[in-house]
Amino acid sequence: MYVKIVDNAVDQFPYSIARLQRDNPQVSYPKNMTDEQWESFGLYKVAHGDMPTYDLRTQKVLRSETPINIDGVWTLTYTATAKTAEEIQAYDDMAAKTHRGERDTLLTNTDWTQMNDSPLTNEEKTAWATYRQELRDISDLDAWPNLTDEDWPVAP
């Protein structure tokens, strides 16, 4: 990804080598130009700045629309900003849907533990029944739907 710089300011971004060639049809370019040669035409590679740390539920990361010059390197920067209430609700709805699917899969995979012909002892069946009830009740947790690994019950 390149940026076209004129008078030390962004003229066009994004900008490509193909665009430079179209803009300058009278110029013949060597097959393998160095960065310094491209820079002589005002064309600079764009670097990506560090990604900020952020809360995935309540924040989103925005990329700057144009690069800025940081210590001689044209760089796209990233900032964390608050999500709207609607975006947070959409995140929570997706988390709830995902966790319900995970829970349903865990329940389905343990159905065999409650069958009459299960090889488990009554004590083992009771432990599995307790685990399965904890799975059903998981949506009643205060953390729902934003669960961590520690919120999930552990299978016997």
SVG drawing of the C-alpha trace seen along z (x, -y; Angstrom):
<svg xmlns="http://www.w3.org/2000/svg" viewBox="-34 -22 51 73">
<polyline fill="none" stroke="black" stroke-width="0.4" points="0.0,0.0 1.4,-3.4 0.7,-7.0 1.3,-9.9 3.0,-12.8 3.2,-16.3 4.9,-19.1 5.2,-16.8 1.5,-16.3 -0.8,-13.5 -2.0,-14.1 -3.7,-10.7 -4.2,-7.6 -4.3,-4.8 -2.1,-5.1 -0.6,-2.4 2.4,-1.9 0.0,-1.2 -1.7,-4.5 1.7,-6.3 2.4,-4.7 -1.0,-5.7 -0.5,-9.3 2.9,-9.5 2.7,-7.6 5.7,-9.4 8.0,-7.9 9.7,-4.6 10.2,-2.8 12.9,-0.1 11.5,3.3 12.8,3.5 12.8,0.0 14.0,-0.6 12.0,-2.4 14.2,-5.4 13.4,-5.5 9.7,-5.4 10.1,-8.1 11.7,-10.4 8.2,-10.3 6.5,-11.1 5.4,-7.5 5.9,-6.0 5.1,-2.7 2.6,-2.9 3.3,-1.1 0.7,0.0 0.9,-1.4 0.4,0.7 -3.1,2.0 -4.4,0.6 -5.6,2.9 -9.4,2.7 -12.5,4.3 -14.0,6.3 -17.5,6.0 -17.6,2.2 -15.0,0.8 -14.1,1.0 -10.8,0.1 -10.8,-2.5 -8.1,-3.0 -7.0,-6.5 -8.3,-7.4 -4.9,-8.7 -1.4,-7.9 0.6,-10.4 4.4,-10.9 5.8,-9.3 9.6,-9.6 9.9,-9.6 7.5,-6.7 4.1,-7.2 1.9,-5.2 -1.7,-4.3 -2.7,-4.6 -5.4,-2.8 -7.5,-4.0 -10.0,-2.4 -13.4,-4.1 -16.6,-3.3 -19.2,-1.2 -22.8,-2.5 -25.5,-0.9 -26.8,0.8 -23.4,2.3 -23.0,3.6 -26.4,5.2 -25.6,6.8 -22.3,8.2 -24.3,9.5 -26.9,11.1 -24.2,12.9 -22.4,14.0 -25.7,15.4 -26.4,17.3 -22.9,18.7 -23.0,19.8 -26.4,21.4 -25.1,23.4 -22.0,24.5 -24.3,25.4 -26.7,27.4 -23.8,29.3 -22.4,30.2 -25.9,31.3 -26.3,33.4 -22.9,35.0 -23.9,36.1 -27.4,37.4 -26.0,40.9 -25.1,40.5 -28.9,40.4 -30.0,43.4 -31.3,46.5 -28.7,48.6 -25.8,46.3 -22.8,48.1 -22.5,45.5 -23.3,46.1 -26.2,44.2 -23.7,42.0 -22.0,41.2 -25.4,40.6 -26.3,38.1 -23.0,36.3 -23.7,36.0 -27.3,34.9 -26.0,32.1 -23.5,31.0 -26.3,31.0 -28.5,28.9 -25.6,26.4 -25.4,26.2 -29.1,25.5 -28.8,22.8 -25.8,21.1 -27.9,18.3 -29.0,17.4 -25.5,16.3 -24.9,12.6 -22.1,12.7 -24.5,14.0 -23.9,13.7 -20.3,12.6 -18.9,15.8 -15.4,16.7 -14.0,20.2 -14.3,20.2 -18.1,19.6 -18.7,23.0 -19.4,26.0 -16.8,28.8 -17.9,32.2 -17.5,35.0"/>
</svg>
